[in-house]
Amino acid sequence: MSRGVVGDGQTVDQPLGPATFTVSETPEGVATAISVLSAGMSTTGPERSHPDYRTHPPLVEIGDETYIPPRVREMVPQTDIIIDVPANYDELFVIAPLAYYLGASVRIGSGTARLSAPGVHKSFGSLSEIQFEAAALLRRVFFLDCLVRDVPDEEPPYQRIILDKIGLNPESIRAATPGERLAAYMGVKQASIMSELPTWHLSTYVSPSSDMIPSLPYLLDDLSLIYPPSARPIDEKELLSEALDDFYRGSVANIEMVAPDLQPGDLHAWLANGTPTGAYVPSVAAFRNRLATPAPEAPLDITVVLNDDGMNDELEKVARFYNESDRTTTMHRSLSVDELAQVFESRQDFVHYIGHCETGGLQCPDGELDIESLSSVGARTFFLNACGSYYQGQALIERGSVAGAVTLREVFNKPASNVGTTFARLFINGFGIERAMQLARRQIMMSTDYTVVGDGTYTLTDDKAAIARLNKNGTTYRLSYTVDPDRYPGGSYCAPFELWTRLSGTSATTELDRADVPRVLDGLSCPVIFDEDLCWSDELAAEFLSTEYE
């Protein structure tokens, strides 16, 4: 058992795994669920902004009546914050992240949504307004909590100097009740902190229906913003299909793709109808698999399958960085249907399949493997680098995988090899799977051909994966360095060229003379975006030493 702290300072035992409670399939049931899910906060103090102080919320199921086990009920924080919400799913889902983080009691009221606390009386607007108002308030409260918190062994982030400018005293704020602290934060002018706010790490677009209630614990655990989905169908001409169809091979599954209206956010998830471009596709099955699967341990178990000799180039490239000391890598060529099935059924961390996929499944010398024919899957994550592998990837998620990269359409061999090589290198070196794909898609023109299914925030290691950007700035070079939070917003890091910590999701920046660039790059050990190209810091350092950049 672990120990946590609730709002009154009382410590309570927390279960090793999330407990489950039940609510009715009504707006009242959703309001109860949101209120109870705050049990995932081990404190209502500003330290809740640090990922170590947030445990996974209890899980929720739909039933005929509400039942909250005693061990869950005693962990629900008692705060002086109340949110009244109209009796519809739309506002309830949108308000859920804010209510969860505040530890608010959510009640069904009439008219527009209202937030109440000592010294706070805020009315939200219509649905088209509340989605942005709730997101803005959560970002404000979370950021200011990060600045005033007192976390052991953590150096205060450099942004704390802003507290003097806005007139907040950390000691008095930490001693306040949640409602009093909220009132103090709402007294801060948004303009005074706007330039300091990190981009929010994740936005999820959720169809407001009872089917989505079981997804709430996982979305709130990720501290995702929630928006109503809005999208338009994609014209095939937008994907250049008319120009490229003659070059594609085979018959792949037809996928209904949509162009979502994306709100502010670093990563985007789509829990709605259609398959989106620019967002990954999670599911409750993937979230459950994440909880049921132990965290990966070194050395990582990796299997690479080449079932298309025309893509041998990709196999040779990935073999160079898979075969390192902290990985156990197995290479296969031309696997049969039964042999490929055994690969996916066995316990391992990552399967990289290189080949073809048609409507019947993944191609093998003796036929096609339809993942739906498997009863269970042991592969934790995967990359199906094959034409139109989306549905086969979804089948892997339904049978036990946590996350995977797939293609939505037919793809050329050479661009597929470039994406596959870049993606795999990023993913096994600590990047979340969606962020790895987001960066890998920069390598090709048809970036909408690839997506991620399952839990897009999932990582294979606990390493803090960083990304750098280098730009010519007159006679000097500007280098920015960022560690993105993915599932763990509120953490901190120290850039190699700084002496203080900063919040994950914010960038450290420095100006370098031409002569200093190779030395600094060589010490980063991370990917770098330079001239819109993605490369690795040591390789770019070598280029600077051998090339005269003007």
C-alpha positions as CSV (number, residue, x, y, z in Angstrom):
1,M,0.0,0.0,0.0
2,S,1.1,3.6,-0.6
3,R,0.2,6.6,1.5
4,G,-1.6,9.7,0.2
5,V,-2.9,12.9,1.7
6,V,-6.4,14.2,1.3
7,G,-7.6,17.8,1.6
8,D,-7.7,17.9,5.4
9,G,-4.2,16.6,5.8
10,Q,-5.4,13.1,6.8
11,T,-3.4,10.2,5.4
12,V,-5.3,7.3,3.9
13,D,-4.2,4.0,2.5
14,Q,-4.4,3.8,-1.3
15,P,-4.8,0.5,-3.1
16,L,-2.0,-0.9,-5.2
17,G,-4.3,-0.9,-8.3
18,P,-7.4,1.2,-9.1
19,A,-10.6,0.2,-7.5
20,T,-13.8,0.2,-9.5
21,F,-17.1,2.0,-8.7
22,T,-20.4,2.0,-10.5
23,V,-22.7,4.9,-11.6
24,S,-26.0,5.0,-13.5
25,E,-26.2,5.9,-17.1
26,T,-27.6,9.4,-16.5
27,P,-26.2,12.9,-16.3
28,E,-26.4,12.6,-12.5
29,G,-24.3,9.4,-12.7
30,V,-21.7,11.2,-14.8
31,A,-21.6,14.1,-12.3
32,T,-21.1,11.6,-9.5
33,A,-18.3,9.8,-11.4
34,I,-16.4,13.1,-12.0
35,S,-16.6,13.9,-8.3
36,V,-15.4,10.5,-7.2
37,L,-12.6,10.4,-9.8
38,S,-10.8,13.1,-7.8
39,A,-9.8,10.3,-5.5
40,G,-6.8,10.0,-7.8
41,M,-5.4,13.1,-6.3
42,S,-3.2,12.2,-3.3
43,T,-3.4,15.9,-2.1
44,T,-5.5,18.9,-2.7
45,G,-2.5,21.2,-2.1
46,P,-0.5,22.7,-5.0
47,E,1.8,19.7,-5.0
48,R,-1.0,17.9,-6.9
49,S,0.6,19.6,-10.0
50,H,3.6,17.3,-9.7
51,P,3.0,13.8,-11.3
52,D,4.3,12.0,-8.2
53,Y,1.4,13.3,-6.2
54,R,-1.3,12.0,-8.7
55,T,-2.3,8.4,-8.5
56,H,-4.5,6.7,-11.0
57,P,-8.2,7.4,-10.4
58,P,-10.5,4.6,-9.6
59,L,-12.2,3.0,-12.6
60,V,-15.9,3.5,-13.4
61,E,-18.5,1.2,-14.9
62,I,-22.1,1.7,-15.9
63,G,-24.7,-0.1,-13.8
64,D,-28.3,0.1,-12.7
65,E,-27.4,2.1,-9.7
66,T,-24.6,4.0,-8.1
67,Y,-22.2,2.0,-5.9
68,I,-19.0,3.5,-4.4
69,P,-16.9,1.1,-2.4
70,P,-15.9,2.4,1.1
71,R,-12.2,2.4,0.2
72,V,-12.9,4.7,-2.8
73,R,-15.3,7.0,-0.9
74,E,-12.8,7.7,1.9
75,M,-10.2,8.8,-0.7
76,V,-12.4,11.4,-2.3
77,P,-11.1,14.8,-1.3
78,Q,-13.5,17.1,0.6
79,T,-13.0,20.6,-0.8
80,D,-14.9,23.9,-0.6
81,I,-15.4,23.9,-4.4
82,I,-18.6,23.1,-6.2
83,I,-19.4,23.1,-9.9
84,D,-23.1,23.0,-11.0
85,V,-23.5,21.7,-14.6
86,P,-26.6,21.4,-16.8
87,A,-28.1,17.9,-17.2
88,N,-26.3,17.0,-20.5
89,Y,-23.2,15.0,-21.3
90,D,-21.7,17.8,-23.4
91,E,-20.9,20.2,-20.6
92,L,-20.2,17.4,-18.1
93,F,-17.4,15.9,-20.3
94,V,-15.9,19.3,-21.0
95,I,-15.9,20.4,-17.3
96,A,-14.5,17.0,-16.1
97,P,-10.7,17.8,-16.3
98,L,-11.1,21.1,-14.4
99,A,-13.4,19.5,-11.7
100,Y,-11.1,16.5,-11.3
101,Y,-8.0,18.6,-10.8
102,L,-9.8,21.0,-8.4
103,G,-11.3,18.2,-6.4
104,A,-14.7,19.8,-6.9
105,S,-18.1,18.3,-6.2
106,V,-20.1,18.2,-9.4
107,R,-23.8,18.7,-9.2
108,I,-26.5,18.8,-11.8
109,G,-28.1,22.2,-11.9
110,S,-30.1,24.2,-14.4
111,G,-29.2,26.8,-17.0
112,T,-25.4,27.4,-17.5
113,A,-22.6,25.9,-15.6
114,R,-21.4,27.7,-12.4
115,L,-18.3,27.4,-10.3
116,S,-18.6,28.3,-6.6
117,A,-16.0,28.5,-3.8
118,P,-15.2,31.0,-1.0
119,G,-14.8,34.3,-2.8
120,V,-15.4,32.7,-6.2
121,H,-18.7,32.9,-8.2
122,K,-18.0,32.2,-11.8
123,S,-20.6,31.5,-14.5
124,F,-19.5,29.7,-17.6
125,G,-21.0,30.4,-21.1
126,S,-22.7,28.2,-23.6
127,L,-21.0,24.9,-24.8
128,S,-19.2,26.8,-27.5
129,E,-17.7,29.0,-24.7
130,I,-17.3,26.7,-21.7
131,Q,-14.9,24.3,-23.5
132,F,-12.4,27.2,-23.8
133,E,-13.2,28.8,-20.4
134,A,-12.7,25.5,-18.5
135,A,-9.5,24.7,-20.4
136,A,-8.1,28.2,-19.7
137,L,-8.9,28.0,-16.0
138,L,-7.3,24.6,-15.6
139,R,-4.2,25.8,-17.4
140,R,-4.0,28.8,-15.1
141,V,-4.6,26.9,-11.8
142,F,-2.2,24.1,-12.8
143,F,0.6,26.5,-13.8
144,L,0.4,28.6,-10.6
145,D,0.3,25.4,-8.5
146,C,3.6,24.5,-10.2
147,L,5.1,27.8,-9.2
148,V,4.0,27.8,-5.5
149,R,4.3,24.0,-4.7
150,D,6.9,22.7,-2.3
151,V,8.1,19.3,-3.5
152,P,11.1,17.5,-1.8
153,D,14.3,17.3,-3.8
154,E,12.9,19.6,-6.5
155,E,14.7,22.9,-7.3
156,P,12.2,25.7,-7.8
157,P,11.7,26.3,-11.5
158,Y,13.1,29.5,-13.0
159,Q,9.5,30.6,-13.8
160,R,9.0,31.2,-10.0
161,I,10.3,34.7,-10.5
162,I,6.9,35.5,-12.0
163,L,5.4,35.2,-8.5
164,D,6.9,38.5,-7.5
165,K,5.5,40.2,-10.5
166,I,2.0,38.9,-10.0
167,G,2.0,39.3,-6.2
168,L,1.5,35.7,-5.0
169,N,3.2,34.6,-1.8
170,P,4.0,30.8,-2.0
171,E,3.9,30.2,1.7
172,S,0.5,31.8,2.3
173,I,-1.0,30.2,-0.9
174,R,0.2,26.7,0.2
175,A,-1.5,27.3,3.6
176,A,-4.9,28.3,2.0
177,T,-7.8,26.0,1.4
178,P,-8.4,24.8,-2.1
179,G,-11.2,27.3,-2.5
180,E,-9.1,30.2,-1.1
181,R,-6.2,29.3,-3.4
182,L,-8.6,29.2,-6.4
183,A,-9.8,32.7,-5.5
184,A,-6.2,34.0,-5.3
185,Y,-5.4,32.4,-8.7
186,M,-8.5,33.9,-10.3
187,G,-7.4,37.3,-9.2
188,V,-4.2,37.0,-11.3
189,K,-4.5,38.8,-14.6
190,Q,-4.3,36.3,-17.5
191,A,-2.1,38.6,-19.5
192,S,0.6,38.6,-16.8
193,I,1.2,34.8,-17.1
194,M,0.1,34.1,-20.7
195,S,3.6,34.2,-22.2
196,E,4.8,31.7,-19.5
197,L,2.1,29.1,-19.9
198,P,3.4,25.8,-21.5
199,T,1.4,24.5,-24.4
200,W,-1.0,22.0,-22.9
201,H,0.3,18.5,-23.5
202,L,-2.9,16.7,-24.6
203,S,-6.4,17.5,-25.9
204,T,-9.0,14.7,-26.4
205,Y,-12.1,15.0,-28.6
206,V,-14.9,12.8,-27.0
207,S,-18.3,12.0,-28.3
208,P,-20.6,13.0,-25.4
209,S,-22.4,9.7,-24.7
210,S,-22.7,7.2,-22.0
211,D,-20.4,4.8,-23.9
212,M,-17.6,7.1,-23.1
213,I,-18.0,7.3,-19.3
214,P,-15.6,4.4,-18.7
215,S,-12.9,6.4,-20.6
216,L,-13.0,9.2,-18.1
217,P,-10.6,7.8,-15.4
218,Y,-7.9,7.3,-18.1
219,L,-8.3,10.7,-19.7
220,L,-8.2,12.4,-16.3
221,D,-5.2,10.4,-15.2
222,D,-3.5,11.8,-18.3
223,L,-4.8,15.3,-17.4
224,S,-6.1,15.7,-20.9
225,L,-8.4,18.6,-21.8
226,I,-11.7,17.3,-23.3
227,Y,-13.5,19.0,-26.2
228,P,-16.6,18.0,-28.2
229,P,-15.6,16.5,-31.5
230,S,-16.0,18.4,-34.7
231,A,-14.7,17.3,-38.1
232,R,-15.3,17.3,-41.8
233,P,-14.9,14.5,-44.4
234,I,-11.7,14.5,-46.3
235,D,-11.8,14.9,-50.1
236,E,-9.6,12.3,-51.7
237,K,-7.9,15.1,-53.7
238,E,-6.6,16.5,-50.4
239,L,-4.5,13.3,-50.0
240,L,-3.2,13.5,-53.6
241,S,-4.8,10.1,-54.2
242,E,-5.6,10.8,-57.9
243,A,-2.0,11.5,-58.6
244,L,-0.6,8.5,-56.8
245,D,-3.1,5.7,-57.2
246,D,-1.4,4.2,-60.2
247,F,1.7,3.6,-58.2
248,Y,0.1,1.8,-55.2
249,R,0.0,-2.0,-54.9
250,G,-2.6,-4.3,-53.7
251,S,-6.1,-3.9,-52.3
252,V,-6.2,-2.3,-48.8
253,A,-9.1,-1.8,-46.4
254,N,-11.2,1.3,-47.0
255,I,-11.0,3.8,-44.1
256,E,-13.3,6.7,-43.5
257,M,-10.9,9.5,-42.8
258,V,-11.9,12.9,-41.3
259,A,-10.2,16.2,-40.8
260,P,-10.8,17.2,-37.1
261,D,-11.0,20.7,-35.9
262,L,-8.2,20.6,-33.4
263,Q,-8.0,23.0,-30.4
264,P,-4.9,24.1,-28.7
265,G,-2.8,21.2,-27.6
266,D,0.5,19.5,-28.2
267,L,-0.9,16.0,-28.8
268,H,-4.4,15.2,-29.9
269,A,-6.6,12.1,-29.3
270,W,-9.9,11.2,-31.0
271,L,-12.6,9.3,-29.2
272,A,-15.3,9.9,-31.8
273,N,-16.6,8.6,-35.2
274,G,-14.2,8.5,-38.1
275,T,-10.5,8.1,-38.4
276,P,-8.8,11.4,-37.9
277,T,-5.7,13.0,-39.5
278,G,-3.4,14.7,-37.0
279,A,-4.7,12.8,-33.9
280,Y,-4.3,9.3,-32.5
281,V,-7.1,6.9,-31.9
282,P,-7.3,5.6,-28.3
283,S,-9.7,3.1,-26.8
284,V,-10.8,1.9,-23.4
285,A,-9.3,-1.5,-24.3
286,A,-5.9,0.1,-24.8
287,F,-6.1,2.0,-21.5
288,R,-7.1,-1.2,-19.7
289,N,-4.2,-3.0,-21.3
290,R,-1.9,-0.3,-20.1
291,L,-2.9,-0.9,-16.5
292,A,-2.8,-4.7,-16.8
293,T,0.7,-4.7,-18.4
294,P,3.7,-4.3,-16.2
295,A,6.1,-1.5,-17.1
296,P,8.9,-2.5,-19.5
297,E,12.2,-3.4,-18.0
298,A,15.7,-3.3,-19.5
299,P,16.7,-4.9,-21.7
300,L,13.8,-4.3,-24.0
301,D,12.6,-7.3,-26.0
302,I,12.3,-6.3,-29.7
303,T,11.3,-8.4,-32.7
304,V,11.7,-7.2,-36.3
305,V,9.9,-9.1,-39.1
306,L,10.8,-8.5,-42.8
307,N,8.2,-10.0,-45.0
308,D,9.0,-7.8,-48.0
309,D,12.5,-8.1,-49.5
310,G,11.9,-4.8,-51.3
311,M,12.2,-3.0,-47.9
312,N,15.5,-4.6,-46.9
313,D,16.9,-1.1,-46.5
314,E,14.6,-0.4,-43.5
315,L,15.7,-3.7,-41.8
316,E,19.4,-2.8,-42.2
317,K,18.9,0.7,-40.9
318,V,16.8,-0.2,-37.8
319,A,19.2,-3.1,-37.0
320,R,22.0,-0.6,-36.3
321,F,20.2,1.0,-33.4
322,Y,18.1,-1.9,-32.2
323,N,21.2,-3.9,-31.5
324,E,22.4,-2.0,-28.4
325,S,23.3,-3.2,-25.0
326,D,19.9,-2.4,-23.4
327,R,17.9,-4.3,-26.0
328,T,17.4,-7.9,-26.9
329,T,16.6,-7.9,-30.6
330,T,15.4,-10.8,-32.8
331,M,15.3,-10.5,-36.6
332,H,13.1,-12.6,-38.8
333,R,12.7,-12.8,-42.6
334,S,9.7,-14.3,-44.6
335,L,7.7,-15.6,-41.7
336,S,4.8,-17.9,-42.4
337,V,1.3,-17.2,-41.1
338,D,1.7,-19.5,-38.1
339,E,5.2,-18.1,-37.3
340,L,4.0,-14.5,-37.5
341,A,1.1,-15.3,-35.3
342,Q,3.5,-16.7,-32.7
343,V,5.5,-13.5,-32.8
344,F,2.4,-11.4,-31.9
345,E,1.2,-13.8,-29.3
346,S,4.4,-14.0,-27.4
347,R,5.4,-11.6,-24.6
348,Q,7.6,-8.8,-25.9
349,D,7.9,-5.1,-25.8
350,F,7.9,-4.0,-29.4
351,V,7.2,-5.8,-32.7
352,H,8.3,-4.0,-35.9
353,Y,6.6,-5.6,-39.0
354,I,7.9,-4.6,-42.4
355,G,5.8,-5.9,-45.3
356,H,2.4,-5.7,-46.9
357,C,-1.2,-5.7,-45.6
358,E,-4.3,-6.3,-47.7
359,T,-7.9,-6.7,-46.7
360,G,-7.3,-10.3,-45.5
361,G,-4.5,-9.4,-43.2
362,L,-0.7,-9.2,-43.0
363,Q,1.0,-10.9,-45.9
364,C,3.2,-14.0,-45.4
365,P,4.7,-16.3,-48.0
366,D,1.9,-18.9,-47.4
367,G,-1.0,-16.5,-47.1
368,E,-2.3,-13.7,-44.9
369,L,-2.5,-13.4,-41.1
370,D,-5.7,-11.8,-39.9
371,I,-5.0,-10.6,-36.4
372,E,-8.7,-11.1,-35.6
373,S,-8.0,-14.9,-35.8
374,L,-5.8,-14.6,-32.6
375,S,-7.4,-15.0,-29.2
376,S,-4.8,-12.9,-27.4
377,V,-1.8,-10.8,-28.0
378,G,1.4,-10.5,-25.9
379,A,3.1,-7.8,-27.9
380,R,3.0,-4.7,-25.8
381,T,3.6,-2.2,-28.7
382,F,4.0,-2.5,-32.5
383,F,4.6,-0.8,-35.8
384,L,2.8,-2.3,-38.8
385,N,4.7,-0.6,-41.6
386,A,2.5,-2.0,-44.3
387,C,-0.1,-0.5,-46.6
388,G,-3.5,0.1,-44.9
389,S,-2.7,-1.7,-41.7
390,Y,-5.1,0.4,-39.5
391,Y,-7.7,-2.3,-38.9
392,Q,-5.0,-5.0,-38.1
393,G,-3.6,-2.6,-35.6
394,Q,-6.9,-2.0,-34.0
395,A,-7.3,-5.8,-33.7
396,L,-4.0,-6.0,-31.9
397,I,-5.2,-3.4,-29.4
398,E,-8.5,-5.3,-28.8
399,R,-6.5,-8.4,-28.0
400,G,-4.0,-7.1,-25.6
401,S,-1.6,-4.5,-27.0
402,V,-1.3,-1.0,-25.5
403,A,-0.4,1.1,-28.6
404,G,1.0,0.8,-32.1
405,A,1.8,2.7,-35.3
406,V,-0.1,1.9,-38.4
407,T,-0.8,3.2,-41.9
408,L,-4.1,4.5,-43.2
409,R,-3.6,4.1,-46.9
410,E,-1.2,2.7,-49.4
411,V,2.4,3.8,-49.0
412,F,5.6,3.8,-51.1
413,N,8.5,1.7,-50.1
414,K,11.1,4.5,-49.8
415,P,8.9,6.9,-47.7
416,A,7.7,4.0,-45.6
417,S,11.3,3.0,-44.9
418,N,12.2,6.6,-43.9
419,V,9.2,6.8,-41.5
420,G,9.8,3.4,-40.1
421,T,13.5,4.0,-39.3
422,T,12.9,7.4,-37.8
423,F,9.9,6.4,-35.8
424,A,11.4,3.3,-34.3
425,R,14.6,5.1,-33.3
426,L,12.6,7.8,-31.5
427,F,10.2,5.3,-29.8
428,I,12.8,3.0,-28.4
429,N,14.8,5.9,-27.1
430,G,12.0,7.1,-24.7
431,F,9.6,9.2,-26.8
432,G,5.9,8.6,-26.4
433,I,4.5,6.7,-29.4
434,E,2.4,9.5,-30.7
435,R,5.2,12.0,-30.3
436,A,7.6,9.7,-32.1
437,M,5.2,9.3,-35.0
438,Q,4.5,13.1,-35.0
439,L,8.2,13.7,-35.5
440,A,8.7,10.8,-38.0
441,R,5.9,12.1,-40.2
442,R,8.1,15.1,-40.9
443,Q,10.2,12.8,-43.1
444,I,7.6,12.4,-45.9
445,M,5.2,14.5,-47.9
446,M,2.2,12.2,-47.3
447,S,2.3,12.6,-43.6
448,T,-1.5,11.8,-43.2
449,D,-0.8,8.2,-44.2
450,Y,0.4,7.2,-40.7
451,T,-1.3,7.3,-37.4
452,V,-1.2,5.7,-33.9
453,V,-3.9,3.5,-32.4
454,G,-4.2,2.8,-28.6
455,D,-2.6,4.8,-25.9
456,G,-0.6,7.4,-27.8
457,T,1.2,8.7,-24.7
458,Y,2.7,5.3,-24.0
459,T,6.5,5.1,-23.6
460,L,8.8,2.1,-23.5
461,T,11.3,3.7,-21.1
462,D,11.1,6.3,-18.2
463,D,13.8,8.4,-19.9
464,K,13.1,12.1,-20.3
465,A,13.1,12.3,-24.0
466,A,14.2,15.8,-25.3
467,I,13.9,17.5,-28.7
468,A,16.1,20.4,-29.8
469,R,15.6,23.0,-32.5
470,L,18.4,24.9,-34.2
471,N,17.9,28.0,-36.3
472,K,20.2,30.5,-37.9
473,N,19.7,33.8,-36.2
474,G,21.7,36.4,-38.1
475,T,25.4,35.7,-37.4
476,T,24.6,33.3,-34.6
477,Y,22.5,30.2,-34.0
478,R,19.5,29.9,-31.7
479,L,19.2,26.5,-29.9
480,S,16.0,25.6,-28.0
481,Y,15.7,22.4,-25.9
482,T,12.5,20.9,-24.6
483,V,11.5,17.9,-22.6
484,D,7.8,17.2,-23.4
485,P,5.6,15.9,-20.6
486,D,3.4,13.5,-22.5
487,R,1.5,11.6,-19.7
488,Y,3.2,13.4,-16.9
489,P,2.6,17.2,-17.0
490,G,4.0,19.2,-14.1
491,G,7.4,17.5,-14.0
492,S,10.6,19.4,-14.4
493,Y,14.0,19.1,-16.0
494,C,17.3,20.9,-16.4
495,A,18.6,21.7,-19.8
496,P,22.3,20.8,-20.4
497,F,23.2,24.4,-20.9
498,E,21.2,25.8,-17.9
499,L,21.8,25.8,-14.1
500,W,18.1,25.7,-13.0
501,T,15.1,23.5,-13.5
502,R,12.2,24.4,-15.6
503,L,8.7,22.9,-16.2
504,S,8.4,20.1,-18.8
505,G,6.9,21.5,-21.9
506,T,8.7,24.8,-21.7
507,S,11.8,25.5,-23.8
508,A,15.3,26.4,-22.7
509,T,16.9,28.7,-25.3
510,T,20.5,29.8,-25.9
511,E,22.4,31.8,-28.5
512,L,25.5,30.1,-29.9
513,D,28.4,31.3,-32.1
514,R,29.1,29.1,-35.1
515,A,32.2,27.6,-33.4
516,D,30.3,26.6,-30.3
517,V,27.5,24.7,-32.1
518,P,29.3,21.3,-32.5
519,R,30.4,21.2,-28.9
520,V,26.9,21.9,-27.5
521,L,25.2,19.6,-30.0
522,D,27.5,16.7,-29.1
523,G,26.5,17.0,-25.5
524,L,22.7,16.8,-26.1
525,S,22.1,13.2,-27.2
526,C,18.7,13.9,-28.7
527,P,17.1,14.5,-32.1
528,V,17.4,18.0,-33.5
529,I,15.2,19.9,-36.0
530,F,17.5,21.9,-38.3
531,D,16.4,23.5,-41.5
532,E,13.1,21.7,-41.1
533,D,15.0,18.3,-41.2
534,L,15.1,15.9,-38.3
535,C,18.5,14.6,-37.4
536,W,20.4,13.5,-34.3
537,S,22.6,15.8,-32.3
538,D,25.9,13.9,-32.6
539,E,25.4,13.5,-36.4
540,L,24.6,17.2,-36.8
541,A,27.6,18.1,-34.7
542,A,29.8,16.1,-37.1
543,E,28.2,17.9,-40.1
544,F,29.0,21.3,-38.5
545,L,32.6,20.2,-38.0
546,S,33.0,19.1,-41.6
547,T,30.8,21.7,-43.4
548,E,30.9,25.5,-43.6
549,Y,27.3,26.6,-42.8
550,E,26.8,30.2,-43.8
